[in-house]
């Protein structure tokens, strides 16, 4: 249940405010989770961004394929799947880091109580 709530929150923040605000949801999820907050954050943001990648590819496959080829070329002449793969990895790392930080804050709060 936590995963679904944090994933949905991350997706809403991403769509409404921009991708840079999505880690706020995983930070809060990590705080809520406490221990293993990083795992929750990684899974939630990874699922959220993967859903966006798939959705955009289903809605506009030609445009997405052109963007994948162009961006992969700019990033070092990678194969076309390189750009969405790097985006997905970035989401997992960013979500994991923010979830971990939220979990550490929860532990700190728990120790002070």
Backbone as JSON, one array per atom type, in Angstrom:
{
  "sequence": "XXXXXXXXXXXXXXXXXXXXXXXXXXXXXXXXXXXXXXXXXXXXXXXXXXXXXXXXXXXXXXXXXXXXXXXXXXXXXXXXXXXXXXXXXXXXXXXXXXXXXXXXXXXXXXXXX",
  "N": [[0.82, -1.19, 0.0], [1.96, 1.23, 0.81], [3.83, 1.56, -1.21], [2.23, 2.0, -3.49], [0.97, 4.42, -2.81], [3.15, 6.19, -2.49], [4.27, 6.02, -5.04], [2.17, 7.03, -6.64], [2.02, 9.62, -5.56], [4.55, 10.6, -6.22], [4.33, 10.57, -9.0], [2.24, 12.43, -9.41], [3.41, 14.8, -8.37], [5.51, 15.01, -10.18], [4.14, 15.45, -12.62], [2.63, 17.77, -12.07], [4.32, 19.75, -10.86], [6.88, 19.32, -11.88], [9.79, 17.32, -12.78], [11.82, 17.6, -10.88], [10.64, 17.86, -8.41], [9.59, 15.45, -7.75], [11.21, 13.74, -6.09], [10.5, 14.62, -3.54], [8.23, 13.23, -2.75], [9.24, 10.63, -2.51], [11.07, 11.06, -0.5], [9.37, 11.7, 1.63], [8.03, 9.26, 1.69], [10.14, 7.57, 2.42], [10.59, 8.56, 4.98], [8.19, 7.83, 6.16], [8.34, 5.05, 5.89], [10.67, 4.46, 7.3], [12.99, 2.28, 8.3], [14.65, 0.78, 5.54], [13.85, 2.73, 3.75], [15.07, 3.67, 1.47], [14.8, 1.6, -0.38], [12.04, 1.6, -0.79], [11.78, 4.18, -1.88], [13.34, 3.94, -4.24], [11.92, 1.96, -5.67], [9.4, 3.2, -5.9], [9.86, 5.66, -7.32], [11.11, 4.66, -9.56], [9.06, 3.04, -10.69], [7.18, 5.05, -11.17], [8.44, 6.77, -13.07], [9.02, 4.92, -15.06], [6.45, 4.24, -15.81], [5.68, 6.7, -16.94], [7.45, 6.84, -19.13], [6.65, 4.6, -20.63], [3.95, 5.26, -21.09], [4.19, 7.65, -22.62], [5.49, 6.58, -24.83], [3.57, 4.84, -25.82], [1.5, 6.61, -26.48], [2.68, 8.41, -28.31], [4.49, 7.05, -30.38], [6.24, 7.42, -32.63], [7.37, 10.0, -32.3], [8.59, 9.68, -29.81], [10.46, 7.68, -30.41], [12.11, 9.05, -32.19], [13.09, 11.0, -30.46], [14.45, 9.34, -28.62], [16.48, 8.27, -30.26], [17.82, 10.62, -31.05], [18.61, 11.82, -28.55], [20.11, 9.74, -27.46], [22.18, 9.67, -29.27], [23.34, 12.18, -28.78], [24.25, 11.77, -26.21], [26.59, 10.32, -26.43], [26.59, 8.63, -28.62], [25.01, 6.33, -28.13], [23.09, 3.23, -28.27], [19.62, 3.31, -29.38], [17.95, 2.61, -27.23], [19.35, 3.5, -25.09], [18.98, 6.09, -23.96], [16.29, 6.09, -22.71], [16.83, 4.05, -20.89], [18.94, 5.1, -19.32], [17.52, 7.21, -18.2], [15.66, 5.81, -16.66], [17.38, 4.49, -14.86], [18.47, 6.73, -13.59], [16.17, 7.66, -12.3], [15.71, 5.57, -10.47], [18.02, 5.74, -8.87], [17.85, 8.39, -7.89], [15.38, 8.31, -6.54], [15.98, 6.32, -4.66], [18.04, 7.52, -3.17], [16.73, 9.81, -2.08], [14.67, 8.54, -0.67], [16.2, 7.06, 1.15], [17.4, 9.15, 2.61], [15.1, 10.23, 3.79], [14.35, 8.04, 5.37], [16.55, 7.95, 7.11], [16.19, 10.34, 8.46], [13.85, 9.74, 9.82], [14.81, 7.75, 11.54], [16.56, 9.29, 13.05], [14.8, 11.04, 14.31], [13.39, 9.17, 15.78], [15.37, 8.28, 17.58], [15.81, 10.55, 19.09], [13.5, 10.81, 20.52]],
  "CA": [[0.0, 0.0, 0.0], [2.84, 2.38, 0.84], [4.44, 1.71, -2.53], [1.24, 2.6, -4.39], [0.74, 5.81, -2.41], [4.35, 6.98, -2.79], [4.39, 6.07, -6.5], [1.18, 7.98, -7.14], [2.42, 10.96, -5.13], [5.69, 10.98, -7.06], [3.81, 10.84, -10.34], [1.48, 13.7, -9.37], [4.37, 15.89, -8.25], [6.23, 15.09, -11.46], [3.28, 16.03, -13.65], [2.12, 19.09, -11.71], [5.38, 20.72, -10.55], [8.1, 19.04, -12.63], [10.49, 16.12, -12.31], [12.7, 17.88, -9.75], [9.89, 17.8, -7.17], [9.19, 14.06, -7.51], [11.88, 13.15, -4.92], [9.85, 14.98, -2.27], [7.32, 12.14, -2.41], [10.01, 9.48, -2.04], [11.63, 11.46, 0.78], [8.29, 11.51, 2.6], [7.81, 7.82, 1.78], [11.23, 7.02, 3.21], [10.33, 8.94, 6.37], [7.06, 7.0, 6.57], [8.81, 3.67, 5.96], [11.72, 4.31, 8.3], [14.02, 1.36, 7.8], [14.48, 0.43, 4.13], [13.21, 3.83, 3.01], [15.71, 3.76, 0.17], [14.18, 0.61, -1.27], [10.72, 2.11, -1.15], [11.97, 5.32, -2.78], [13.8, 3.44, -5.55], [10.83, 1.27, -6.35], [8.32, 4.14, -6.21], [10.2, 6.59, -8.39], [11.35, 3.85, -10.75], [7.76, 2.71, -11.27], [6.55, 6.28, -11.64], [9.08, 7.23, -14.3], [8.83, 3.89, -16.07], [5.08, 4.44, -16.29], [5.66, 7.85, -17.84], [8.15, 6.48, -20.36], [5.78, 3.69, -21.4], [2.77, 6.03, -21.51], [4.57, 8.52, -23.73], [5.82, 5.76, -26.0], [2.31, 4.31, -26.36], [0.73, 7.71, -27.03], [3.36, 9.02, -29.47], [5.67, 6.2, -30.59], [7.2, 7.98, -33.6], [8.06, 11.12, -31.68], [9.46, 9.14, -28.76], [11.58, 6.97, -31.03], [13.02, 10.08, -32.7], [13.76, 11.59, -29.3], [15.39, 8.35, -28.09], [17.63, 8.19, -31.17], [18.55, 11.89, -30.98], [19.23, 11.99, -27.24], [21.14, 8.71, -27.3], [23.31, 10.14, -30.07], [23.97, 13.29, -28.07], [24.88, 11.25, -24.99], [27.75, 9.47, -26.69], [26.3, 7.65, -29.68], [24.47, 5.11, -27.54], [21.95, 2.71, -29.02], [18.38, 4.07, -29.14], [17.36, 2.31, -25.92], [20.23, 4.02, -24.05], [18.42, 7.25, -23.27], [15.27, 5.74, -21.71], [17.46, 3.23, -19.85], [19.62, 6.02, -18.41], [16.47, 7.93, -17.48], [15.12, 4.89, -15.66], [18.41, 4.3, -13.84], [18.52, 7.98, -12.84], [14.99, 7.69, -11.42], [15.93, 4.61, -9.38], [19.05, 6.29, -7.98], [17.32, 9.59, -7.23], [14.36, 7.87, -5.58], [16.64, 5.6, -3.58], [18.75, 8.48, -2.32], [15.79, 10.63, -1.31], [14.02, 7.66, 0.3], [17.19, 6.76, 2.19], [17.51, 10.33, 3.47], [13.89, 10.28, 4.6], [14.44, 6.97, 6.38], [17.53, 8.34, 8.12], [15.56, 11.38, 9.28], [12.92, 9.05, 10.72], [15.61, 7.11, 12.59], [17.07, 10.34, 13.9], [13.66, 11.48, 15.11], [13.08, 8.08, 16.71], [16.41, 8.24, 18.6], [15.69, 11.72, 19.95], [12.29, 10.71, 21.33]],
  "C": [[0.87, 1.26, 0.0], [3.45, 2.64, -0.54], [3.48, 2.4, -3.49], [1.03, 4.09, -4.07], [1.94, 6.68, -2.78], [4.55, 7.09, -4.29], [3.42, 7.07, -7.09], [1.54, 9.41, -6.77], [3.58, 11.48, -5.97], [5.24, 11.35, -8.46], [3.06, 12.17, -10.4], [2.43, 14.89, -9.26], [5.15, 16.1, -9.54], [5.4, 15.81, -12.51], [2.85, 17.46, -13.33], [3.24, 20.13, -11.56], [6.65, 20.52, -11.37], [8.87, 17.9, -11.99], [11.32, 16.38, -11.06], [11.98, 17.86, -8.4], [9.43, 16.38, -6.83], [9.92, 13.43, -6.33], [11.28, 13.55, -3.58], [8.91, 13.86, -1.81], [8.1, 10.94, -1.88], [10.72, 9.8, -0.73], [10.6, 11.24, 1.89], [7.99, 10.02, 2.78], [8.89, 7.14, 2.59], [11.06, 7.35, 4.69], [9.21, 8.08, 6.95], [7.51, 5.55, 6.77], [9.8, 3.48, 7.1], [12.84, 3.46, 7.75], [13.66, 0.91, 6.39], [13.72, 1.49, 3.33], [13.8, 3.99, 1.62], [15.12, 2.79, -0.84], [12.8, 1.07, -1.73], [10.84, 3.27, -2.14], [12.41, 4.89, -4.16], [12.67, 2.82, -6.33], [9.74, 2.26, -6.79], [8.69, 5.06, -7.37], [10.52, 5.84, -9.67], [10.05, 3.48, -11.45], [7.07, 3.93, -11.87], [7.14, 6.71, -12.98], [8.97, 6.19, -15.4], [7.42, 3.98, -16.66], [4.98, 5.61, -17.25], [6.34, 7.55, -19.17], [7.26, 5.61, -21.23], [4.57, 4.44, -21.92], [3.09, 6.91, -22.72], [4.88, 7.72, -24.99], [4.56, 5.18, -26.64], [1.52, 5.41, -27.05], [1.36, 8.28, -28.3], [4.63, 8.23, -29.8], [6.7, 6.79, -31.56], [8.02, 9.1, -32.99], [9.03, 10.64, -30.6], [10.66, 8.43, -29.35], [12.59, 7.97, -31.59], [13.79, 10.73, -31.56], [14.79, 10.62, -28.72], [16.65, 8.3, -28.95], [18.47, 9.46, -31.05], [19.29, 12.04, -29.65], [20.32, 10.95, -26.99], [22.38, 9.06, -28.11], [24.07, 11.25, -29.38], [24.75, 12.8, -26.86], [26.01, 10.26, -25.28], [27.51, 8.39, -27.71], [25.88, 6.3, -29.12], [23.43, 4.5, -28.47], [20.67, 3.43, -28.59], [17.77, 3.81, -27.77], [18.2, 2.89, -24.78], [19.64, 5.17, -23.27], [17.3, 6.87, -22.29], [15.84, 4.86, -20.59], [18.19, 4.1, -18.84], [18.63, 6.83, -17.59], [15.9, 7.08, -16.35], [16.12, 4.67, -14.52], [18.53, 5.55, -12.97], [17.35, 8.07, -11.86], [15.18, 6.76, -10.23], [16.94, 5.17, -8.37], [18.54, 7.5, -7.21], [16.26, 9.23, -6.19], [14.97, 7.14, -4.4], [17.36, 6.53, -2.62], [17.78, 9.3, -1.48], [15.02, 9.78, -0.29], [14.93, 7.29, 1.46], [17.32, 7.93, 3.15], [16.27, 10.5, 4.35], [13.89, 9.23, 5.7], [15.43, 7.31, 7.49], [16.97, 9.45, 9.02], [14.58, 10.75, 10.26], [13.67, 8.37, 11.85], [16.15, 8.14, 13.58], [15.99, 10.85, 14.83], [13.32, 10.44, 16.17], [14.09, 8.04, 17.86], [16.3, 9.41, 19.55], [14.48, 11.64, 20.88], [12.51, 9.9, 22.58]]
}
